Amino acid sequence: MMDADGDDDAIIASPIDSRQEQFLPSWPAVRERLTRYIKRDDLQKMDNIVELTAVDSRIKKCATRVTERKYTIVHGDFHIGNILLPKGRQTTVDGSGESRIPWLVDWSMVGVGNPLIDVVFFLVVGANDIGIHQTDSSSTSKNVERILKRYYTTLNEQKLKELSTDEPNNHSTQQSLRLSWDECVSMFRECLLNQLVILVCFDSLCRAMADACPCIERDVYHDHFDRVNIQMYKDAAFRLWLDGEYA
């Protein structure tokens, strides 16, 4: 099982159909906690996003598109706690040849899937305490766009390198399998909306897990979930900026 939406086993474990039913009833409790941190006008914008998301079978269609776009290896639990950072600022190979690049660990949920699953999970869930996220959604938009473009460029470069090795003379195949920027943006929108749905639907379960912890840990976990939900709002605002459908 790679992820909540990474492969067929995960879909069975967490049925997509149930989210369509859970999403709207789960939103008020999440919204109530967000009122402590987000202005009323901004919350009303989120209400609009939630209402539009719940229309017809949008949630199921979105989750299906996310799972169908199997393009590369996906880590499945890509957050800052699973990244080992080198000491110091150097992130290149040093004079002795020892690698000093970051290491990504805990590959227990790895699989082949949508590459934007990892990006969205990192931005919403795994990076809410580090500096790429600012206090306003406009700053977040610029930072997330920069990260997305860098990821898109690196992904295509690596894909073309692999194809060049396997089929060095087949340039048409290499170009046809290259991910376009429009496709990348579309996949990002879908994964972001899908992550929003997952966070809302599973918030009550996360809160119950936090309440079951000792007092000090309980507050830490609730604070983390609050931060994640605040970031969910900011990145949903970024999706709004990208997608005229939600304007």
C-alpha positions in Angstrom: 0.0 0.0 0.0 1.7 3.2 -1.2 -0.6 6.0 -0.1 -4.2 6.9 0.6 -4.5 7.1 -3.2 -1.4 5.5 -4.5 -2.6 2.1 -5.8 -5.5 -0.3 -5.8 -4.8 -1.8 -2.4 -5.0 1.6 -0.9 -8.2 2.4 -2.6 -9.8 -0.8 -1.1 -8.5 0.2 2.4 -9.9 3.7 2.1 -12.9 3.7 -0.3 -13.2 6.7 -2.5 -17.0 6.5 -2.5 -17.2 7.1 1.2 -15.4 10.4 0.9 -18.2 11.9 -1.2 -20.5 11.2 1.7 -18.1 12.2 4.5 -16.7 15.4 3.1 -19.4 17.9 3.7 -20.5 16.6 7.2 -16.8 16.6 8.2 -16.1 20.2 7.2 -17.9 22.2 10.0 -15.5 20.7 12.7 -12.5 21.5 10.6 -13.8 25.0 9.9 -14.4 25.7 13.6 -10.8 25.2 14.4 -9.7 27.3 11.4 -11.6 30.3 12.8 -8.8 30.8 15.3 -6.3 31.4 12.6 -8.0 32.6 9.4 -10.1 35.7 8.7 -13.8 35.4 8.2 -13.7 36.5 4.6 -11.0 34.0 3.8 -13.0 31.2 5.5 -16.0 32.1 3.3 -13.8 31.5 0.3 -12.9 28.1 1.7 -16.6 27.4 2.2 -17.1 28.1 -1.5 -14.3 25.7 -2.4 -15.8 23.0 -0.2 -19.3 23.4 -1.6 -18.0 23.3 -5.2 -15.8 20.3 -4.4 -18.8 18.4 -3.1 -20.9 19.0 -6.2 -22.1 15.8 -8.0 -19.3 13.2 -8.1 -16.4 15.6 -8.3 -14.6 14.0 -5.4 -14.8 10.5 -6.9 -13.8 11.7 -10.3 -10.8 13.6 -8.9 -9.5 10.7 -6.8 -9.9 8.4 -9.8 -7.8 10.7 -12.0 -5.2 10.9 -9.4 -4.8 7.1 -9.1 -4.9 6.6 -12.9 -1.9 8.8 -13.6 0.9 6.4 -12.9 4.0 8.1 -14.2 6.9 7.4 -11.8 8.0 6.0 -8.5 6.2 7.7 -5.6 7.6 7.6 -2.0 4.1 7.7 -0.4 5.1 9.4 2.9 7.2 12.4 1.8 7.6 14.7 4.7 10.4 16.5 6.4 10.7 13.8 9.1 11.8 11.3 6.5 14.6 13.5 5.1 18.1 13.2 6.6 19.8 16.6 6.0 23.6 16.8 5.9 25.5 19.0 8.5 26.6 22.4 7.2 25.4 24.1 4.1 27.3 22.1 1.5 24.9 19.8 -0.5 27.3 18.7 -3.2 30.0 16.0 -3.4 33.0 17.2 -1.3 36.6 16.8 -2.1 36.9 13.2 -0.8 33.9 12.1 -2.9 31.6 11.6 0.1 28.0 12.4 -0.9 26.5 15.3 1.2 23.1 15.5 -0.5 19.9 14.9 1.6 18.8 11.3 2.1 15.1 10.3 1.8 14.3 7.3 4.1 11.3 5.1 5.0 10.3 3.6 1.7 7.7 1.3 3.2 4.9 2.9 1.2 6.7 3.2 -2.1 4.9 2.4 -5.4 4.3 3.6 -9.0 1.9 6.4 -9.2 1.2 10.1 -9.7 4.4 12.1 -9.1 2.4 15.1 -7.8 1.1 13.1 -4.8 4.5 13.4 -3.1 4.8 17.1 -4.0 1.3 18.0 -2.6 1.8 15.8 0.5 5.1 17.5 1.3 3.7 21.0 0.8 0.5 20.5 2.8 1.4 18.0 5.4 5.2 17.7 5.6 6.5 21.3 5.3 4.2 23.4 7.4 7.0 24.3 9.9 9.6 25.4 7.4 10.2 28.7 5.5 8.6 28.0 2.1 5.2 29.0 3.7 4.6 32.6 4.5 1.7 34.4 6.3 -0.3 35.3 3.2 -1.6 33.2 0.3 0.1 35.4 -2.4 3.5 34.7 -1.0 2.6 31.0 -0.7 1.5 31.0 -4.4 4.9 32.3 -5.6 6.9 29.9 -3.5 4.8 26.9 -4.4 4.9 27.8 -8.1 8.7 28.0 -7.9 8.9 24.6 -6.2 6.5 23.1 -8.7 8.5 24.4 -11.7 11.7 23.1 -10.2 10.2 19.7 -9.6 8.7 19.6 -13.1 12.1 20.4 -14.7 14.0 17.8 -12.7 11.3 15.1 -13.3 11.5 15.6 -17.1 15.3 15.7 -17.1 15.5 12.5 -15.2 12.8 10.8 -17.4 14.6 11.8 -20.6 17.9 10.6 -19.2 16.4 7.2 -18.5 14.7 7.0 -21.9 17.9 8.1 -23.6 19.7 5.2 -22.0 17.1 2.6 -22.9 16.3 3.9 -26.4 19.1 6.3 -27.4 17.8 6.8 -31.0 14.1 6.9 -30.4 13.6 10.7 -30.1 9.8 10.5 -30.9 9.2 8.1 -27.9 11.2 10.3 -25.6 9.2 13.4 -26.5 5.8 11.6 -26.3 6.5 10.4 -22.8 7.7 13.8 -21.7 5.3 15.4 -19.2 4.1 18.8 -20.3 3.8 21.8 -18.0 0.0 21.9 -18.5 -0.3 18.3 -17.5 1.9 18.9 -14.5 -0.3 21.8 -13.4 -3.5 19.8 -14.0 -2.1 16.9 -11.9 -1.1 19.3 -9.2 -4.6 20.7 -9.0 -6.1 17.3 -8.8 -3.7 16.0 -6.1 -4.2 19.2 -4.1 -8.0 18.9 -4.2 -7.7 15.2 -3.4 -5.5 16.0 -0.4 -8.0 18.6 0.8 -10.7 16.0 0.8 -8.6 13.4 2.6 -7.6 15.9 5.3 -11.2 17.0 5.9 -12.6 13.5 6.0 -9.9 12.1 8.3 -9.6 15.1 10.6 -11.9 13.6 13.3 -9.8 10.4 13.3 -6.6 12.4 13.7 -8.1 14.4 16.6 -9.2 11.2 18.3 -5.6 9.9 18.0 -4.3 13.1 19.5 -6.8 13.0 22.4 -5.6 9.4 23.2 -2.1 10.7 23.8 -0.6 11.9 27.1 -1.4 15.6 27.9 1.9 17.1 26.5 1.9 15.0 23.4 -1.8 15.7 22.9 -1.2 19.4 22.5 1.7 18.9 20.2 -0.4 16.7 17.9 -3.4 19.0 17.9 -1.0 21.9 17.0 0.4 19.9 14.2 -3.0 19.1 12.8 -4.0 22.7 13.0 -0.9 23.8 11.1 -1.6 21.2 8.4 -5.2 22.5 8.0 -4.0 26.1 7.9 -1.6 25.1 5.1 -4.4 23.2 3.4 -6.2 26.5 3.2 -3.2 28.4 1.8 -2.5 25.8 -0.8 -6.2 25.6 -1.7 -5.9 29.4 -2.3 -3.0 28.7 -4.6 -5.1 26.2 -6.5 -7.8 28.9 -6.8 -5.1 31.1 -8.3 -4.3 28.5 -10.8 -7.8 27.3 -11.7 -10.4 29.7 -13.0 -13.0 27.1 -12.4 -13.0 28.0 -8.7 -12.8 31.8 -9.1 
